[in-house]
Amino acid sequence: MAYMLLTLPYMLLLLKSGDKSPFTHNTKELVANRSRRKWVFLMFFGSIPPMIYFFISHKVHKVAGAYTSYAFFEWALIVFDVMFDSLAMVEFKALDLAVLPGKPDEQRE
């Protein structure tokens, strides 16, 4: 439950800041990426009501097969979350990180 509630501000903040990435200057690509993130955001939160419905059907009404449907929507949430985060690669494409070894004779203080 906390996962779904905390994901809302996280995704909203990333959607707001997605068109102002300091790591890339290709605004056309950023606009397309923001559009993709909006769709994934809508799919993530659009799958929550049916998931809750099937969970209640399973727990309260004891409907056969409801847990299977609930599980599919639960896994869809995970897939949508990973899709949303993977779209950050567009924003960080120009960022170059490297870990360089230190010289063995350097004195560390």
Residue, then its C-alpha position, 0 to 999 in steps of 0.5 A: m500500500a505504501y509503495m503505491l502511495l509513495t510512487l505517486p509523488y515520485m512519478l509526478l515529480l519526475l514528470k514535472s522535471g523531465d523536460k528540464s534535464p541538464f544532461t541532454h539538450n535534445t528537447k524533441e527527444l525529451v518531449a517524446n520521453r515525457s509523453r511516454r512517461k505520461w502513458v506509463f504513469l496512466m497505465f500504472f495508476g489505471s491498473i490499481p482500481p481493477m487490482i483492488y476489485f479483484f483482491i476484494s473479489h478474492k478475499v471477501h466474495k471468494v470468487a474463483g479465479a479472482y486471485t489470478s486476475y489480481a496477481f496479473f494486475e499486481w505484476a503489471l504494476i511492477v512492469f509499469d514501474v520498471m518501464f517508467d524508471s527505464l525511460a530515465m535512460v534517455e535523460f541520462k544518456a549523455l552522462d558519463l560516469a567512471v570509476l578510476p583506480g588510484k595509484p598504489d603509491e599515493q598516501r591516503e590521509 
